[in-house]
Structures are given as structure tokens and as C-alpha cells.
């Protein structure tokens, strides 16, 4: 792994086979896991019945929680199903979303359908994506050079390195610290989302007070301050009257006079008064 590791974080991933109790998740954290990936969906009908608890309780324990989808080959249809549950569980656009590409029934070269899946997520603003698969599939069945997003998370057990040049993360065991859970090393923050979140926090600034703003770019209005339910979009130059600035997690949103919400990010809006 010479020249590969810039930062290394322990990440565990769980599914319905693992516990969903707070005590169990705390035990994984106590053993050194910094971040958690939860299996959410599979195909277009399966939902991990424990996902709700695993996510909600995981957010209380781990620095970050991401989710993944077990892929069965139906690109955008599966992405739509996956994303609907991502939103239903309240996971925002900073969340790392992974596609698990390993099912034996997949076409020999599923790259096209993997891209359709990724494009759907990215189109809907969920840009922190990563492709998981057996290490041997990258370059043979999954063509990284053709992926619309080239962040990858290969799995390779019983070896000293992932075997894929420039891997962003590596799942190296299915029995992490003897706890019967998959363990991975996140080399650059792509799997945990840590680098992404730090970069965003350094670059983005948010209004703390405003009565009127002007759109620097096109602006979407939402029904809720979590930005889960969009209503419409306005072009650059549109002026909005602000009722008040409201706190949302560690940032703010602008609540408009009509009760809808828009971003307070200075990159997208300019304060007029």
C-alpha cells in the first residue's frame, strides 16, 4: 500500500444479519470503528427491516453513517427505489451512498447499468457515491475508467493490499476484530465522507440574518427545511422576501414569507437587506 494511504479510518458495514441495538453499535465504536455503512435496499422490493434503527442509532454513535444498495442490474429503477428510502430515513445530500456490485446474476459487464444508477443519484443531488465490488471485478467486469464516478471500494480478503490501484477504500475482512462484521479501511475519506464534509465546511458560508436576497444561480424552493420535498425552481436574479433565518443542524436555511424554504448559502444567494 506504499503511497496509497493518506488517512486511514476504520469503517464497518452491517445488514439485517447484525444487531440494531444501541449497545451493539456502541461496542463496534468502542473497538475503533469511526464510521458505519448500513445496507438499506436490494433490487426494487427489498428493505433491510433493521435499517431504521441501525441508521438512527448509528447516528448517535458514529462520526458518519452511510448506506448501500445491493445491485441486481436494473440501473435507474433500483436507484429510484434506493433513493426514496434514503430520503424517507432523512439522510441528507452529504451522505455517502454505495452501490454493491457483486451479484452472480449480473451481466458480465454491468458498467452501463451501474452508471445509470450513479447518474440517477447524482442528478438528484446525492453526489457522494462509491462503487463496491469484489477486487477481481474491477478491470474485468466493472470498468472503472468508464464509470461516471470513479470512487471505488473493492473487497479482497486474506491479502496485504486491495489489489486495485488507487482504491479509495478496501473491505479487507468479513470478521472485523472477531465481531462477525465486515471491516474496511477508508484511505481518503470517500467511504466515511469526512474529507467531503470538512471541505464543504471550509468553503461554504451561510447567512445569519436577511430580509431579502437575490439568487446568484437557479434556486429551488422546498416545503421543509431538510430540503426533502422540492416545490419549484426559480432562475438566477430572482428576488426573495425572507420571513426569518432558521437554524438547520450546523447551518441555516431561509424561510420565505410564503412558508417555503431556500438555501442561505452565500454561493447561491446574495443578501440585499
Secondary structure, 3 states (H helix, E strand, C coil): CCCCCCCCEEEEEECCCCCCCHHHHHHHHHCCCCEEEEEEEECCCEECCCHHHHHHHHHHHCCEEEEEEECCCCHHHHHHHHHHHHHHCCCCCCCCEEEEECCCCCCCCCHHHHHHHHHHHHHCCCCCEEEEEEHHHECCCECHHHCCCCCEEEECCCCCCCCCCCCCEEEEECCHHHCCCEEEEECCCCCCCHHHHHHHHHHCCECCCCCEEEECCCEEEECCCCCCCEEEEECCCCEEEEEEEEEECCEEEEEECCCCEEECECCCEEECC
